[in-house]
Amino acid sequence: MVAVVHCRAQIGSFFVLKAVIFSGLQNSPIVKALVIALFGAALISGCAYVEEDLSNDPLEEVNRSIFDLNNELDNSVFEPVAQAYVENVPDTLRFAVNNFVKFLKTPVIFLNNVLQGNVDGAGNTLSRFLVNGITGFAGMADVAADSGVHHVKEDFGQTLAVWGLGEGPYIMMPILGPMNVRDGIGKLVDSFLDPYSTVVNEPAVDWSRRVLAGVDTRAGLLDVLDDLERTSLDYYAAIRSLYRQRRSDEITNGKGDAPLPVPNISFDSDVDKSGARQHNEAKPSIGFDDDEKPKIGAQASLNLKK
């Protein structure tokens, strides 16, 4: 079986401004309640349509317009900022920032492990938090990963999927980027679960944390997104496909029955290594030829033999 995946390089705006703008919304209970209600209404109204639409995109025309706007923002603002970050900040410091960003997410990951009934995952997350917090300079060094206890991303969108809730229609959010209704609700709930937003009730600290996470993630994908933008045939459709594949892989922890291997590209601020431009091992592979060598291009494909 041969499948062709044409990949897209938008989502820089999703990485950076979700870190900036969403933090301003999450402290308003009224805004949260309204957005949750809107997401819920969209989920209920869209379920019947989704069952008959394999692309799961009833709002494609609107979504494409928002996609174009996000891409312009990325090209004009976020990519240059990320480029300056990579060129002027030493590798060692960027690795420390990347580890620290993941460390700050550990409490939310642990809570979602518990909500999913994933005892092993909860133990893994708690171990990482204790080891990296005590011996890893407050999470800036990933000592746990060096010991074989690796970071595994969990969020409330994944929890809802484990509970059996359907994904709902695909939506492209201004600034926040690609998601579906289930993941939109998940992001809002995670903002309530995040203890740092509750304990540290300082907007300056919260915004700094989220901006740091956004810049770190965008910087880690500079080469990848540049290559994909040059070679994609249908930018929008490729991002939609990759997003759905990626989320399916995260929900099943890589054990699903997806017909394609999921490209090693993150759509959330959980990049394993910052600065792919300096570290070739951090670059995702979009396709493989018969000799298992990665290739990126308009004709990149994944050749799968049964």
KARA-V293467 format. One record per residue. N is the residue number from 1. RES is the residue in three letters. PHI is phi in degrees with one decimal (NA if undefined). Layout:
BEGIN
<<N/RES/PHI> <N/RES/PHI>>
END
This chain:
BEGIN
<<1/MET/NA> <2/VAL/-117.0> <3/ALA/-126.2> <4/VAL/-112.7> <5/VAL/-116.5> <6/HIS/-99.6> <7/CYS/-107.4> <8/ARG/-127.2> <9/ALA/-118.1> <10/GLN/-87.3> <11/ILE/25.4> <12/GLY/-63.5> <13/SER/-64.1> <14/PHE/-61.1> <15/PHE/-67.0> <16/VAL/-87.7> <17/LEU/-77.8> <18/LYS/-64.7> <19/ALA/-74.3> <20/VAL/-94.7> <21/ILE/-76.0> <22/PHE/-61.4> <23/SER/-64.2> <24/GLY/-70.9> <25/LEU/-81.4> <26/GLN/-69.0> <27/ASN/-86.7> <28/SER/-105.4> <29/PRO/-59.6> <30/ILE/-66.1> <31/VAL/-62.7> <32/LYS/-60.9> <33/ALA/-62.3> <34/LEU/-65.5> <35/VAL/-67.0> <36/ILE/-61.4> <37/ALA/-62.8> <38/LEU/-65.5> <39/PHE/-61.5> <40/GLY/-62.8> <41/ALA/-63.6> <42/ALA/-64.5> <43/LEU/-62.9> <44/ILE/-65.0> <45/SER/-73.1> <46/GLY/-95.9> <47/CYS/-60.9> <48/ALA/-63.1> <49/TYR/-68.9> <50/VAL/-60.8> <51/GLU/-61.6> <52/GLU/-102.9> <53/ASP/-119.1> <54/LEU/-64.4> <55/SER/-77.8> <56/ASN/56.6> <57/ASP/-136.9> <58/PRO/-68.9> <59/LEU/-109.3> <60/GLU/-58.0> <61/GLU/-61.7> <62/VAL/-67.7> <63/ASN/-60.5> <64/ARG/-64.7> <65/SER/-64.7> <66/ILE/-66.6> <67/PHE/-57.8> <68/ASP/-62.8> <69/LEU/-64.0> <70/ASN/-60.4> <71/ASN/-66.1> <72/GLU/-64.0> <73/LEU/-63.6> <74/ASP/-63.9> <75/ASN/-65.3> <76/SER/-92.7> <77/VAL/-123.8> <78/PHE/-74.4> <79/GLU/-64.9> <80/PRO/-61.1> <81/VAL/-64.5> <82/ALA/-64.3> <83/GLN/-62.9> <84/ALA/-63.7> <85/TYR/-62.3> <86/VAL/-66.5> <87/GLU/-75.9> <88/ASN/-114.6> <89/VAL/-107.2> <90/PRO/-59.2> <91/ASP/-54.6> <92/THR/-59.2> <93/LEU/-69.3> <94/ARG/-67.7> <95/PHE/-63.9> <96/ALA/-63.9> <97/VAL/-63.4> <98/ASN/-59.9> <99/ASN/-65.3> <100/PHE/-66.5> <101/VAL/-60.9> <102/LYS/-66.4> <103/PHE/-62.0> <104/LEU/-66.0> <105/LYS/-87.2> <106/THR/-58.3> <107/PRO/-59.4> <108/VAL/-66.8> <109/ILE/-62.5> <110/PHE/-62.0> <111/LEU/-61.5> <112/ASN/-71.8> <113/ASN/-57.5> <114/VAL/-64.9> <115/LEU/-63.3> <116/GLN/-84.6> <117/GLY/71.8> <118/ASN/-92.6> <119/VAL/-64.8> <120/ASP/-62.7> <121/GLY/-63.9> <122/ALA/-63.5> <123/GLY/-64.4> <124/ASN/-62.2> <125/THR/-67.3> <126/LEU/-64.0> <127/SER/-61.2> <128/ARG/-61.1> <129/PHE/-63.0> <130/LEU/-69.3> <131/VAL/-64.5> <132/ASN/-72.1> <133/GLY/-69.4> <134/ILE/-89.0> <135/THR/-106.4> <136/GLY/-107.9> <137/PHE/55.0> <138/ALA/59.6> <139/GLY/89.5> <140/MET/-75.8> <141/ALA/-119.2> <142/ASP/-90.5> <143/VAL/-65.1> <144/ALA/-62.1> <145/ALA/-63.7> <146/ASP/-64.2> <147/SER/-94.4> <148/GLY/97.2> <149/VAL/-102.6> <150/HIS/-93.1> <151/HIS/-69.6> <152/VAL/-127.7> <153/LYS/-76.1> <154/GLU/-138.7> <155/ASP/-145.5> <156/PHE/-72.5> <157/GLY/-62.8> <158/GLN/-66.8> <159/THR/-62.1> <160/LEU/-61.0> <161/ALA/-65.3> <162/VAL/-62.6> <163/TRP/-75.0> <164/GLY/103.1> <165/LEU/-78.3> <166/GLY/-68.0> <167/GLU/-72.4> <168/GLY/75.5> <169/PRO/-62.3> <170/TYR/-74.0> <171/ILE/-137.2> <172/MET/-107.3> <173/MET/-88.9> <174/PRO/-57.4> <175/ILE/72.0> <176/LEU/-73.2> <177/GLY/89.4> <178/PRO/-75.8> <179/MET/-167.0> <180/ASN/-121.5> <181/VAL/-61.5> <182/ARG/-60.1> <183/ASP/-71.5> <184/GLY/-63.4> <185/ILE/-61.9> <186/GLY/-59.7> <187/LYS/-63.5> <188/LEU/-66.1> <189/VAL/-65.7> <190/ASP/-60.4> <191/SER/-66.8> <192/PHE/-74.3> <193/LEU/-73.9> <194/ASP/-67.1> <195/PRO/-68.3> <196/TYR/-66.1> <197/SER/-71.3> <198/THR/-87.1> <199/VAL/-73.3> <200/VAL/-96.6> <201/ASN/-90.5> <202/GLU/-121.8> <203/PRO/-53.6> <204/ALA/-62.9> <205/VAL/-68.4> <206/ASP/-64.0> <207/TRP/-65.2> <208/SER/-61.5> <209/ARG/-61.4> <210/ARG/-74.2> <211/VAL/-63.7> <212/LEU/-59.4> <213/ALA/-63.7> <214/GLY/-65.5> <215/VAL/-65.7> <216/ASP/-60.6> <217/THR/-66.9> <218/ARG/-64.0> <219/ALA/-64.7> <220/GLY/-69.7> <221/LEU/-118.9> <222/LEU/-57.7> <223/ASP/-62.8> <224/VAL/-59.9> <225/LEU/-69.0> <226/ASP/-61.1> <227/ASP/-63.2> <228/LEU/-67.6> <229/GLU/-65.1> <230/ARG/-72.8> <231/THR/-109.6> <232/SER/-71.5> <233/LEU/-92.6> <234/ASP/-129.0> <235/TYR/-55.3> <236/TYR/-63.7> <237/ALA/-63.0> <238/ALA/-67.6> <239/ILE/-63.8> <240/ARG/-60.1> <241/SER/-65.4> <242/LEU/-65.3> <243/TYR/-61.2> <244/ARG/-67.7> <245/GLN/-64.3> <246/ARG/-62.9> <247/ARG/-66.3> <248/SER/-61.8> <249/ASP/-66.7> <250/GLU/-67.8> <251/ILE/-64.7> <252/THR/-92.5> <253/ASN/54.0> <254/GLY/77.7> <255/LYS/-111.8> <256/GLY/-78.4> <257/ASP/-106.3> <258/ALA/-61.0> <259/PRO/-69.7> <260/LEU/-124.2> <261/PRO/-61.8> <262/VAL/-80.5> <263/PRO/-55.6> <264/ASN/-79.2> <265/ILE/-133.4> <266/SER/-95.2> <267/PHE/-105.6> <268/ASP/-140.6> <269/SER/-80.5> <270/ASP/-136.9> <271/VAL/-76.4> <272/ASP/-67.0> <273/LYS/-139.4> <274/SER/-78.6> <275/GLY/72.3> <276/ALA/-58.8> <277/ARG/-63.6> <278/GLN/-98.8> <279/HIS/-129.6> <280/ASN/-60.2> <281/GLU/-68.3> <282/ALA/-90.1> <283/LYS/-80.7> <284/PRO/-71.8> <285/SER/-101.3> <286/ILE/-90.1> <287/GLY/-151.8> <288/PHE/-134.8> <289/ASP/-92.0> <290/ASP/-66.3> <291/ASP/-98.4> <292/GLU/66.4> <293/LYS/-93.7> <294/PRO/-69.5> <295/LYS/-146.9> <296/ILE/-125.3> <297/GLY/172.3> <298/ALA/-60.8> <299/GLN/-105.0> <300/ALA/-60.4> <301/SER/-141.1> <302/LEU/-112.3> <303/ASN/-92.0> <304/LEU/-116.8> <305/LYS/-110.2> <306/LYS/-74.4>>
END
